[in-house]
Amino acid sequence: MIPATDLTPAIVILDPASRSLAGRIAAATGGEVHGPVGRAQVDHGFTVATAHLAELFTAGRPIIGICAAGILIRSVAGCLDDKRTEPPVIAVSADGQHVVPLLGGHRGGNRLAAEVAEALNGTAVITTAGDVRLGLALDAPPRGWSLANPDDAKGVMGRLIAGGTARVEGEWPFAPAETLPAGDDVVLLSTERPMDGGPTVLVYHPQRLVIGIGAARNCPTAELEQLLAETLAEADLAVGAVACIATIDLKADERAILDVAARLNLPIRLFDAATLERETPRLANPSDVVFREVGCHGVSEAAALAMAGAAAELIVPKRKSANATVAIARAPQPVEPESAGRAIGHVHVIGIGPGMADWRTPEAGRLIAAADEVVGYDLYLDLVDALVPAARRTTFPLGQETERCAYALEQAGKGRNIALISSGDAGIYAMAALVEELVADGQVSDAASRVGVTVAPGISALQAAAARIGAPLGHDFCTISLSDLLTPWAAIEGRVRAAADGDFVVAFYNPVSRRRRRQLADARAILLEQRPGDTPVVLASNLGRTDEKVRTTTLAELQVDDVDMLTLVLVGASSTRTHVMQGRTRVFTPRGYAAKRPLEGQST
């Protein structure tokens, strides 16, 4: 998970009078100003403040609101879930004199509040008990350190706040230890060794270790796990003291390495062969065999040393199993994983639904906000404007879908985290299949073919249209694209006839364009051969947007001119019916439950 404070803060104003103050905060934090549309010059506009704040919070964006604390609290209250993952929410008084972190204090909120207060010459009003009484939060060690037993931190903090004393053993990751009352009520120790800690003992690990891994292609995950566990145990080293795993870039897609890193919650850093070869003088076990295979004299030892830095030492030389090698290097200071090598890139193919934020999944919002770059058609990117800083947007016009997907993959091949946006669901007539196809057919670079790909689902247009009008998809249905730009019309026509013969409800995507006017009329004619003219038809356009329009007609009365590029055409089956509720026509397709209902007077 990306730390909340690594994301761009959203500075939210509710009136033009706060714009100047917001500008000062933006300059100090690198944030963007969000405000009401048309009322002030802002980076991102909104129409409903409460909905906008909830959207930002769900996406994990830090929020700095120049407004009453109550507004912020009410806006995000329905989104509260886990305090260990929630982003900072900070209230700033209108005069800039008081800065109050309301949420996410231990996820960077207190630090961000202090930063804002300093920029405004105001006061950070910190209410977190540990920060107030002790000047630190024991459950949130500084970057480069891990806490082995976080569940015990609350109890230890409680003891200290109540007047207890502490003994510090080893290095101290926080402020000077003299700030703590000396004694033996609790023990705060740091070590590279594996220790469990307990209700009165907190164990901190300095993350100075780097694990280098080499593996044969298709190495079993269990084998690598066993080798790594044995190596750490024999060296008496804790996983919590490990900053990252390092390997050669050719292994960016090696399943065993990916699985082990995921289970240990460790980032992976990649190095090319030339970089690893420069480490040869420091290797304990250089190998000509490895050089002939990959172009460097060692992978596990060289990767560990390259990541740990020039001052590092190799504390565990290469250990081998049948298909894997492991080595461990120690740096003199905690290792920043981003300081060397590159990450394994990732493409998140994200369906954002029809457009409205309420119909976008929390997963989609979080992935978009956390991406290094967001790629898509400009209309789609406008729909997620609040989540995407302008500097991280890359747009492609319609018609350049292949170029769009290839670009996303190649950028990920450089170690970047890319969000590729589709409207509706990314796997339904959208970009997910094209991404897979480009990789499967070898149409991208070797580095791009090794990236991770995740598909985040969204609400498709047919689901949104059905929800707006009732339940037309209550029984079997199919979807057919009427665009013959990529599929021959003969194939499309065959599918329409099959749908007519099978009596499916049919959702027509891409029904018309400025040039394509014949296909919808031909599909209508085919369906009329099998279905009555009064078969209900739903026409839904701009779903989830301000100009949304959903209307009903019949198959006989359906006209091509009633449909545009943004319209979904939903044609009912022979069993589809309409009725009226509260003065509005509703459409539904019965599943057949009526046959199971008891007749009047029949015993149940």
C-alpha positions in Angstrom: 0.0 0.0 0.0 1.3 3.5 -0.8 1.5 5.7 2.3 -1.2 8.3 2.4 1.2 11.1 2.7 2.9 10.1 -0.6 -0.3 11.0 -2.4 -1.1 14.5 -3.5 -3.1 16.3 -0.8 -6.5 17.7 -1.8 -7.0 21.2 -0.3 -10.7 21.7 -0.2 -12.4 25.2 0.0 -16.1 26.0 0.2 -16.0 29.7 -0.7 -13.7 32.1 -2.7 -12.5 33.8 0.4 -10.4 30.7 1.3 -8.6 30.6 -2.1 -5.6 32.6 -1.0 -5.0 30.5 2.1 -5.4 27.4 0.1 -2.8 28.6 -2.3 -0.3 29.0 0.5 -1.0 25.5 1.7 -0.7 24.1 -1.8 2.7 25.8 -2.2 3.9 24.2 1.1 2.6 20.7 0.5 2.5 20.2 -3.2 -1.3 19.8 -3.0 -4.1 20.8 -5.4 -7.0 23.1 -4.6 -10.5 21.8 -4.9 -13.5 24.1 -4.8 -17.1 24.7 -6.0 -17.5 24.9 -9.7 -17.5 28.5 -11.0 -16.9 30.2 -7.6 -13.1 30.3 -7.5 -10.1 29.5 -9.7 -9.3 25.9 -8.5 -7.5 22.9 -9.9 -10.6 20.7 -9.5 -14.2 21.7 -9.3 -17.1 20.0 -7.6 -20.8 20.6 -7.3 -21.6 18.8 -4.1 -19.0 19.2 -1.4 -20.0 16.3 0.8 -20.0 13.8 -2.1 -16.7 15.1 -3.3 -15.0 14.8 0.1 -16.3 11.2 0.5 -14.9 10.4 -3.0 -11.5 11.7 -2.1 -11.4 9.9 1.2 -12.4 6.6 -0.3 -9.7 7.0 -2.8 -7.1 7.4 0.0 -6.3 11.1 -0.8 -5.1 13.2 2.1 -7.7 16.0 2.7 -7.0 19.4 4.0 -10.3 21.3 4.5 -10.4 25.0 5.1 -13.8 24.7 6.9 -15.5 23.6 10.1 -14.3 20.2 11.4 -18.0 19.1 11.5 -18.4 19.4 7.7 -15.4 17.1 7.2 -16.5 14.6 9.8 -20.1 14.3 8.4 -18.8 14.0 4.9 -16.6 11.0 5.5 -18.4 9.4 8.4 -20.0 6.8 6.2 -16.7 5.8 4.7 -14.9 5.1 8.0 -13.6 1.5 8.2 -10.1 0.8 9.4 -8.0 3.5 11.1 -4.8 1.7 10.0 -5.6 2.5 6.4 -7.6 5.7 6.4 -5.9 8.8 4.9 -5.3 12.0 6.9 -8.2 14.4 7.2 -7.2 17.9 8.5 -9.4 20.9 9.3 -7.9 24.4 9.0 -9.6 27.4 10.5 -10.6 30.2 8.2 -7.8 32.4 9.6 -5.2 29.7 9.2 -4.3 29.8 12.9 -5.4 26.4 13.9 -4.7 23.1 12.1 -6.4 20.1 13.5 -5.7 16.5 12.3 -9.1 14.7 12.6 -8.2 11.3 11.1 -5.1 9.4 10.0 -2.9 11.0 12.6 -0.5 8.0 12.6 -0.6 7.7 8.8 1.1 11.0 8.3 -1.8 13.3 9.4 0.1 14.7 12.4 3.2 15.4 10.4 1.2 16.9 7.6 -0.7 19.1 10.1 2.6 20.3 11.5 3.8 21.1 8.0 0.7 23.1 7.2 0.8 25.0 10.5 4.4 25.9 10.0 3.6 27.3 6.5 0.8 29.4 7.9 2.5 30.5 11.1 -0.3 28.7 12.9 -0.6 26.0 15.5 -1.0 22.3 14.9 -3.6 21.1 17.4 -2.5 17.5 17.9 -4.9 15.4 20.0 -3.4 12.0 19.6 -2.5 10.9 23.2 0.9 9.5 22.5 2.0 12.5 20.5 0.7 14.9 23.2 2.1 13.1 26.3 5.2 11.5 24.9 5.9 13.4 21.6 5.8 10.1 19.6 3.6 7.3 18.4 5.0 4.0 19.3 2.8 2.2 16.7 4.1 4.2 13.8 7.9 3.9 13.6 9.8 6.1 11.2 10.3 5.0 7.6 13.0 2.4 7.5 11.9 0.7 10.7 9.2 -2.0 11.4 7.4 -2.9 14.6 7.3 -6.7 15.2 4.3 -6.7 17.5 2.0 -3.8 16.6 -1.0 -5.3 18.5 0.9 -4.7 21.8 1.6 -1.0 21.1 -1.8 0.3 22.4 -1.3 -1.3 25.8 2.3 -0.1 26.1 1.3 3.4 25.1 -1.5 3.2 27.7 1.0 2.3 30.4 3.3 5.1 29.6 0.5 7.7 29.3 -0.7 6.6 32.7 2.7 7.4 34.2 4.7 4.2 33.5 8.4 4.1 32.8 10.4 2.7 29.9 13.8 1.1 29.2 15.3 1.5 25.8 17.6 -1.3 24.5 19.6 -0.9 21.4 19.1 1.9 18.8 16.1 4.1 19.2 14.2 4.9 16.0 12.3 7.9 17.4 13.2 11.2 19.2 15.9 11.1 21.8 15.2 8.4 24.4 15.6 10.9 27.2 12.1 12.2 26.4 10.7 8.9 27.9 10.5 8.4 31.7 13.3 5.9 32.6 12.4 2.7 34.3 11.4 -0.9 33.8 7.6 -0.9 33.3 8.0 -1.5 29.6 10.9 -2.4 27.3 11.5 -0.8 23.9 14.2 -2.6 22.0 15.6 -2.7 18.5 17.2 -5.7 17.0 17.8 -7.6 13.7 17.0 -10.9 15.5 13.6 -12.5 15.4 11.8 -11.7 18.7 8.1 -11.8 19.5 7.8 -9.1 22.1 4.8 -9.0 24.4 2.4 -6.8 26.4 5.3 -4.9 28.0 7.9 -5.3 25.3 7.9 -3.7 21.9 10.4 -5.0 19.3 11.6 -2.7 16.5 13.6 -3.8 13.5 15.9 -1.5 11.6 15.4 -2.4 7.9 19.0 -2.6 6.9 18.9 -6.0 5.2 18.4 -6.8 1.6 17.7 -10.3 0.3 19.1 -11.1 -3.1 17.3 -13.9 -5.0 18.1 -15.9 -8.1 15.9 -18.6 -9.5 15.6 -21.0 -12.3 12.6 -20.5 -14.6 9.5 -22.0 -12.9 11.2 -22.6 -9.6 8.6 -24.0 -7.2 7.4 -21.4 -4.7 7.6 -23.9 -1.8 11.3 -24.5 -2.6 12.2 -20.9 -2.5 10.2 -20.3 0.7 12.0 -23.1 2.4 15.4 -21.9 1.3 14.7 -18.4 2.4 13.3 -19.5 5.8 16.3 -21.7 6.5 18.7 -18.9 5.5 17.1 -16.4 7.8 16.8 -18.9 10.7 20.5 -20.0 10.4 21.6 -16.4 10.3 19.2 -15.5 13.2 17.7 -12.6 11.2 14.1 -11.4 11.3 12.0 -10.8 8.3 11.0 -7.4 9.8 14.6 -6.3 9.4 14.5 -6.8 5.7 13.9 -3.7 3.5 13.3 -5.4 0.2 14.0 -8.3 -2.1 16.4 -7.7 -5.1 16.9 -9.7 -8.3 17.8 -9.4 -11.9 15.2 -7.8 -14.2 14.8 -11.0 -16.2 13.0 -12.4 -13.1 10.4 -9.7 -12.9 7.7 -12.3 -13.8 9.1 -15.2 -11.8 6.1 -16.6 -9.9 8.1 -17.9 -7.0 9.8 -14.6 -6.3 6.5 -12.7 -6.7 4.7 -15.1 -4.3 7.4 -15.0 -1.6 7.6 -11.2 -1.8 3.8 -10.9 -1.5 3.6 -13.3 1.5 6.4 -11.4 3.3 4.9 -8.0 2.3 8.3 -6.9 0.8 8.9 -4.8 -2.3 10.9 -6.2 -5.1 13.7 -4.1 -6.8 15.1 -5.1 -10.2 18.6 -4.6 -11.7 19.9 -5.2 -15.2 22.8 -7.5 -15.9 25.3 -4.7 -16.5 24.6 -3.2 -13.1 24.9 -6.5 -11.4 28.2 -7.3 -13.2 29.7 -4.2 -11.7 29.3 -5.9 -8.3 31.6 -8.8 -9.3 34.6 -7.7 -7.3 32.5 -7.9 -4.1 31.0 -11.3 -4.8 31.9 -14.2 -2.6 30.9 -16.8 -5.2 31.3 -15.4 -8.8 30.2 -17.9 -11.4 31.2 -18.1 -15.1 28.1 -20.4 -15.6 25.8 -17.6 -14.4 27.6 -15.1 -16.6 27.0 -17.2 -19.7 23.4 -17.5 -18.8 22.4 -14.0 -17.9 25.4 -11.7 -18.5 26.7 -11.2 -14.9 28.8 -13.3 -12.6 26.1 -13.6 -9.9 22.5 -12.7 -9.2 21.6 -13.2 -5.6 24.8 -11.8 -4.1 25.1 -9.0 -6.7 21.5 -7.9 -6.4 21.7 -7.8 -2.6 24.9 -5.7 -2.7 23.7 -3.4 -5.5 20.5 -2.6 -3.5 22.2 -2.2 -0.1 24.8 0.2 -1.5 28.5 0.7 -1.8 29.1 0.6 2.0 27.1 -2.6 2.4 28.6 -6.0 3.5 27.6 -9.4 2.4 26.6 -11.1 5.6 25.1 -14.3 4.1 26.9 -15.5 1.0 24.9 -17.4 -1.6 23.0 -20.4 -0.4 21.6 -22.8 -3.0 18.7 -25.2 -3.5 18.0 -27.1 -6.7 16.4 -24.2 -8.4 17.1 -21.1 -6.3 19.8 -19.0 -4.7 19.6 -16.6 -1.7 22.1 -14.1 -0.3 21.7 -11.3 2.3 23.5 -7.9 2.5 23.5 -5.4 5.3 23.6 -1.6 4.8 24.9 0.7 7.5 21.6 2.6 7.5 18.0 1.6 6.9 17.5 1.0 3.1 15.1 3.1 1.1 13.7 0.7 -1.5 13.3 3.5 -4.0 16.9 4.5 -3.8 18.2 1.9 -6.3 17.0 -0.4 -9.1 13.5 -0.2 -10.3 10.2 -1.6 -9.2 8.2 -4.3 -11.0 5.8 -2.2 -13.1 2.1 -2.7 -13.0 -0.9 -1.9 -15.2 -4.2 -1.6 -13.5 -6.9 -1.7 -16.1 -9.8 0.1 -14.4 -13.4 0.2 -15.2 -14.9 3.4 -13.8 -18.5 2.6 -14.5 -20.8 4.9 -16.4 -19.4 8.1 -14.9 -20.9 9.0 -11.6 -18.6 8.6 -8.5 -21.3 6.7 -6.6 -21.1 3.9 -9.2 -17.3 3.7 -9.1 -15.8 1.0 -6.8 -13.6 2.0 -3.9 -10.9 -0.2 -5.4 -11.0 1.8 -8.6 -10.7 5.1 -6.8 -7.7 3.9 -4.7 -5.9 2.6 -7.7 -6.4 5.8 -9.7 -5.3 8.0 -6.9 -2.2 5.9 -6.2 -1.0 5.6 -9.9 2.2 7.2 -11.1 0.3 8.0 -14.4 -3.3 7.7 -15.5 -3.9 6.9 -19.2 -7.1 7.0 -21.1 -9.5 8.7 -23.5 -9.8 12.4 -22.3 -13.6 12.1 -21.8 -13.0 9.2 -19.4 -10.3 11.0 -17.5 -12.5 14.0 -17.1 -14.9 11.7 -15.1 -12.2 11.0 -12.5 -10.7 14.5 -12.6 -10.8 14.9 -8.8 -8.6 11.9 -8.2 -5.9 12.6 -10.8 -3.4 15.5 -10.6 -3.1 17.1 -14.1 0.6 16.3 -14.3 -0.1 12.6 -14.1 -2.7 12.4 -16.9 -1.9 11.1 -20.4 -4.7 11.2 -23.0 -5.3 9.4 -26.2 -8.0 10.1 -28.8 -10.6 7.6 -29.9 -9.2 5.3 -32.5 -5.9 4.9 -30.8 -6.8 2.1 -28.4 -3.8 -0.1 -29.4 -1.4 2.8 -28.9 -3.0 3.6 -25.6 -2.6 0.1 -24.2 0.9 -0.3 -25.6 2.0 2.9 -24.0 0.6 1.9 -20.6 2.5 -1.5 -20.8 5.7 0.2 -21.9 5.6 2.7 -19.1 4.9 -0.1 -16.6 8.0 -1.8 -18.1 10.0 1.0 -16.8 8.9 0.2 -13.2 6.0 2.6 -13.1 2.5 2.1 -11.7 0.0 2.8 -14.5 -3.8 3.2 -14.3 -5.4 2.5 -17.7 -9.0 3.8 -17.7 -12.1 2.4 -19.3 -15.6 3.5 -18.9 -18.1 0.8 -17.7 -16.3 -2.4 -17.1 -12.7 -2.8 -18.3 -13.3 -6.3 -19.5 -16.5 -5.6 -21.6 -15.7 -4.2 -25.0 -12.8 -2.3 -23.4 -9.1 -2.2 -22.8 -8.5 -5.3 -20.7 -8.7 -7.8 -23.5 -6.4 -5.6 -25.7 -3.8 -5.4 -23.0 -3.8 -9.2 -22.7 -3.6 -9.6 -26.5 -0.6 -7.3 -26.9 1.3 -9.3 -24.3 0.2 -12.7 -25.6 1.1 -11.8 -29.2 4.5 -10.4 -28.3 3.6 -6.9 -29.5 5.4 -5.1 -26.6 9.0 -5.1 -25.3 10.4 -7.8 -23.2 10.3 -5.6 -20.1 6.6 -4.6 -20.8 5.7 -8.3 -21.1 6.9 -9.0 -17.6 4.8 -6.4 -15.8 1.9 -7.2 -13.5 -1.6 -6.6 -14.8 -4.7 -6.3 -12.7 -8.3 -5.7 -13.9 -10.5 -3.7 -11.6 -14.2 -4.3 -12.5 -16.7 -1.5 -13.0 -20.5 -1.3 -13.5 -21.2 -1.9 -17.2 -23.7 0.2 -19.2 -26.1 -2.7 -19.5 -26.2 -3.0 -15.7 -26.7 0.7 -15.2 -29.4 0.9 -17.8 -31.2 -2.1 -16.3 -31.0 -0.6 -12.8 -32.5 2.6 -14.0 -35.5 1.1 -15.7 -36.4 -2.0 -13.5 -35.1 -5.5 -14.2 -34.9 -6.3 -17.9 -32.0 -8.6 -17.3 -34.0 -10.8 -15.0 -33.5 -13.8 -17.2 -30.9 -14.9 -19.8 -29.3 -12.2 -21.8 -26.4 -11.5 -24.1 -24.4 -8.5 -25.4 -23.5 -7.8 -29.0 -21.5 -5.0 -30.4 -22.8 -3.7 -33.7 -19.5 -2.1 -34.7 -18.1 -3.8 -37.8 -14.8 -1.9 -37.6 -13.1 -4.9 -35.9 -15.6 -7.7 -36.6 -17.1 -8.6 -40.0 -20.8 -7.8 -40.3 -21.5 -11.4 -41.4 -20.2 -12.6 -38.0 -22.3 -10.0 -36.1 -25.4 -10.8 -38.2 -25.0 -14.5 -37.2 -24.8 -13.6 -33.6 -27.9 -11.5 -33.8 -29.8 -14.4 -35.4 -28.6 -16.7 -32.7 -29.8 -14.3 -30.0 -33.1 -14.1 -31.8 -33.4 -17.9 -32.0 -32.4 -18.3 -28.4 -34.9 -15.6 -27.2 -32.3 -13.7 -25.3 -32.6 -10.2 -24.0 -30.1 -8.4 -26.1 -27.9 -5.4 -25.2 -26.5 -3.7 -28.2 -23.3 -1.8 -27.7 -21.9 0.6 -30.3 -25.3 0.6 -32.0 -24.6 3.5 -34.4 -21.9 6.1 -35.3 -21.9 9.1 -37.6 -21.0 6.7 -40.5 -22.7 3.5 -39.3 -26.5 3.8 -39.6 -27.5 0.5 -41.3 -26.4 -2.1 -38.7 -29.0 -1.2 -36.0 -31.8 -1.2 -38.6 -30.7 -4.6 -39.9 -30.5 -6.1 -36.3 -34.0 -4.8 -35.6 -35.3 -6.5 -38.7 -33.7 -9.8 -37.7 -35.2 -9.6 -34.2 -38.7 -8.8 -35.6 -38.6 -12.1 -37.5 -38.8 -13.8 -34.1 -40.4 -11.3 -31.7 -43.6 -9.3 -31.6 -43.4 -5.6 -32.5 -44.5 -4.6 -29.0 -41.3 -6.1 -27.5 -40.0 -3.5 -25.0 -36.8 -1.7 -25.9 -34.8 0.5 -23.5 -32.7 3.4 -24.8 -30.2 4.6 -22.3 -27.6 7.3 -22.9 -25.1 9.2 -20.8 -25.8 7.0 -17.8 -24.7 8.5 -14.5 -24.0 11.9 -15.9 -25.9 15.2 -15.7 -27.5 14.7 -19.2 -28.6 11.1 -18.5 -31.6 10.0 -20.5 -33.4 6.6 -20.2 -36.6 6.0 -22.2 -38.6 3.1 -23.5 -40.0 2.3 -26.9 -41.0 -0.9 -28.8 -39.1 -3.0 -31.3 -41.5 -2.0 -34.0 -41.2 1.7 -33.2 -37.4 1.7 -32.7 -35.8 4.3 -35.1 -32.1 4.6 -35.8 -32.3 8.4 -35.5 -33.4 7.9 -31.8 -30.0 6.5 -31.1 -26.5 8.0 -30.9 -23.0 6.8 -30.1 -23.5 7.1 -26.4 -26.7 5.1 -26.3 -27.1 1.5 -25.1 -30.0 -0.3 -26.8 -31.6 -3.0 -24.6 -34.1 -5.2 -26.5 -36.4 -7.4 -24.4 -37.1 -11.1 -24.9 -40.5 -12.5 -25.8 -41.3 -12.7 -22.0 -40.1 -9.1 -21.2 -43.0 -7.0 -19.9 -43.7 -3.4 -18.9 -45.8 -1.9 -16.1 -46.2 1.4 -14.4 -45.0 2.4 -10.9 -45.4 5.9 -9.5 -46.3 7.1 -13.0 -43.2 5.7 -14.7 -42.8 2.8 -17.1 -40.8 -0.1 -15.7 -39.4 -3.0 -17.7 -38.7 -6.5 -16.4 -38.0 -10.0 -17.6 -39.6 -12.6 -15.3 -37.4 -15.5 -14.2 -40.3 -17.9 -13.9 -41.0 -17.7 -10.2 -44.7 -17.4 -10.9 -44.9 -21.1 -11.8 -43.6 -21.9 -8.3 -46.2 -19.7 -6.5 -49.1 -21.6 -5.0 -52.5 -21.1 -6.6 -55.2 -19.3 -4.6 -56.5 -21.5 -1.9 -53.7 -24.1 -2.3 -51.9 -25.1 0.8 -48.2 -24.0 1.1 
